[in-house]
């Protein structure tokens, strides 16, 4: 996917991690941090089963039915 497919307001309410503890994207400032990564690297859905399981654990997600995205090597996020 490309940057044009996602907007700042789409991120608010989601969850992200930059290879550290996950955080809620609960305001525009945090959404801008993720958006900068998207602007730099683009983003794609994680579809590999093992990588997806790892990302779910990193994001502390219980829901198996959510799409997890990656941008660059460090950032993983889900939309609300």
Residue pairs with C-beta under 8 A, 6 or more apart in sequence:
1 42
1 43
1 44
1 45
1 69
2 42
3 38
3 39
3 42
6 35
6 38
6 43
6 79
8 28
8 31
8 32
8 35
9 31
10 79
11 25
11 30
11 31
11 34
11 35
11 77
11 79
12 25
12 26
12 27
12 28
12 31
12 80
13 24
13 25
13 26
13 79
13 80
14 24
14 25
14 34
14 77
14 78
14 79
14 80
15 22
15 23
15 24
15 25
15 59
15 60
15 61
15 77
15 78
16 22
16 23
16 25
16 30
16 33
16 34
16 59
16 75
16 76
16 77
16 78
17 23
17 58
17 59
17 75
17 76
17 77
18 33
18 37
18 74
18 75
19 58
19 74
22 58
22 59
22 60
23 30
24 30
25 31
25 34
25 77
34 71
34 75
34 77
37 71
37 72
37 74
37 75
38 71
40 71
40 72
41 71
41 72
41 75
42 71
43 69
43 70
43 71
44 69
44 70
44 71
45 67
45 68
45 69
45 70
46 52
46 55
46 68
46 69
46 70
46 76
52 68
55 68
55 70
55 76
56 64
56 68
58 76
59 68
59 76
59 77
59 78
61 68
61 78
66 78
67 78
67 79
68 76
68 77
68 78
69 76
69 77
69 78
69 79
70 76
71 77
